[in-house]
Amino acid sequence: MLTLSAAVRRRIKRLHRPPLASPATIPRSGCHSHSNCGPREAAVSHESLLLRLQSGPVLAEVRRSHAALLVRGYRRSTVLSAQLVRAYTRLGDAGLGHALRVFDGMPRRNSFAWNAVIKGLVDAGRFSEALERYWDMVSDGSVAADRFTYPPVLKACAALGAVEQGRMVRENIEREIARGNEVPNVFVQCGLVDMFAKCRNLGEARSVFESMGVRDLATWTAMIGGTVHEGDWFEVMALFNRMRSEGFCPDSVIFATVIPACGRAKELRTGMALHGCAVKCGVGNDICVSNALVDMYCKCASLDMAASLFWSIDYKDVVSWSTIIAGHSLNGMYHSSVNLFTEMLSSGVKPNSITLATILPSLSELKLFRYGKEIYCFSVRNGLSHSEFLVSALIDFYSKQGLIGEAEILFELTPQKDLVIWNSMVGGYAVNEDSDSALHALRSMQKVGLRPDHVAVVSVLPLCNQHSRLLQGKELHAYAIRHSINSVCSVSNALIDMYCKCGCLEIASKIFLMMTERNTVTYNTLISSLGKHGHDDQAFALFDLMKREGIFPDKVTFVALLSCCSHAGLIDKGLHFYNSMLQDYKISPDKEHYSCIVDLYSRSGKLDDAWSFIANLQEVPEIDVLGCLLSACREHNRMDIAELAAERIFEQNPSDPGYHILLSNIYASAGMWSNVTRIRTMIEERSLKKRTGNSLI
């Protein structure tokens, strides 16, 4: 009886010991008395428990170690408890709850335990909780943060965009260094660079970067990646070259970061040089690098190179297929894009939400509405319809088909609407020229706590290019100034276009002069408007400034210049621009350029030169070019050339009633009534009817 009574008392005493964690974490099986424990269990020591906690691979093993820690009386060991916390956090979501309970039950915590909990929360994506634990650690004051604390904390700041907290963390780091408690550490400094870069504070990222005595490849990657995100192409290449000059060999991550920037900047030669550099560094066959190269070649309109590289990839993943599909769509090869999508499905690669979003623009351009609906049904069946990127693409697809009602339904059914989805809805109204709904959507966006960005403003500004909407345009201009997006080049371009079309050239010119960054679109818009308003000298001066700033003109630039010369009657200057386009800039002319030259000759009455120009073209002139000459023949009463031009037009399109009626009117103006009767009879015999015009009044 005494033996039994002693055993019961020992059992009750053991049950009343305070646990380190919740009872759920303690295994139910175990030794009830020393007499029942095997020799191996009895021999569990502090050192053996430490080894087991450091190498525990699965939850069951860690829980057994936890039980042994409690049973053997090591519950007050800060070192063992901290190792237990770390062991649980290494198990991910399955162990994080146990880790937090053990941590909260510790009477004393060392830096190892704090670091383990913070890192575990960051690894689980619980960034806000991780920052709360860090500030608890700071306010506790019993232990100091160290070089293992800061990298996950900074990662949490970057993920949340919490730049103010990031600055406070930086102050703490610098304070500890000043006190001599810490020394500058490359991993901590790399975390600061990465955090500031991801929070789009490139100036602060650079200040940390330049202050580093030693930099590793990860630091260079963070700095270059942040600069790529900001779109500063020249700085990206300067950093890349500087990194190589300091003896670093770029890895696949850096190449996959820099190469797409070449595509966005249309720097094909630099992109090809990077391609060769990647091959030389031994990462040319890396799938991420290959995908980046395909993307770069597509964006630089080198589809042959992109396709050749794509088909050389041995194991094409979904990113490879999505990139080549998007590339063909971007370059207007919509049928090829759809064919590639079909081939991707045949090859057994399952599309993701990005793939589906990239095929939708091609389906839209080809008016394949039914297939677009099938894409939506496929996304619902496969659980992809929640993707904000895909929802945005679907709204764009429906809007461009004129199905704004379907776009609105999809928008309303989307529970989580981010800025991109709102922008798509605003853009959808703009595409359908519904200015009231577009402006209402902008206001609604603000009511739900989202701030319209430059994309939304650029979408709506073209709707304000009439005097009746000028007030709303000025309101958008004021909004852009208040929220510091007027410095974005696309916003300034849209404002210049709006003011020019409303006849406010002085305001447009002021915006132009205040711009710190200008591109080809900026100059094209202002040159075209100045020419239309008869300010040809200012237009030509602007073109000279464009060349001095190193901005290359495109086809639109020369259409604007030729049109300006045509309205001003400057034949020699117009021909000079045309020849410069061909010889200096190697730009192939389109029908718009041919029409401008014909109009240039025609306005000056030189119809023979205009006909000679058309006759000497290496390609068959389009009807619009011939029609331009035919209209001039009526004004100058040149029946000989009118008949030649009309003959060419009727060969290409015998069923167009407009040019038949124009030729009939030319004969009537010349008093050639028999020819008028002949043309009218031809119109009746062929049942040609001119479409009735509609007045907006």
PyMOL commands that set and color helices and strands:
alter all, ss='L'
color gray80, all
select helices_A, chain A and resi 2-15+23-25+34-36+39-42+46-55+59-71+78-89+93-105+111-123+127-140+150-160+163-179+186-198+202-211+217-230+233-245+252-264+268-280+287-299+303-312+318-330+334-346+353-365+369-381+388-400+404-413+419-431+435-447+454-464+467-482+489-501+505-514+520-532+536-548+555-568+571-583+591-603+607-615+623-636+639-652+657-669+673-685
alter helices_A, ss='H'
color red, helices_A
deselect
rebuild
show_as cartoon
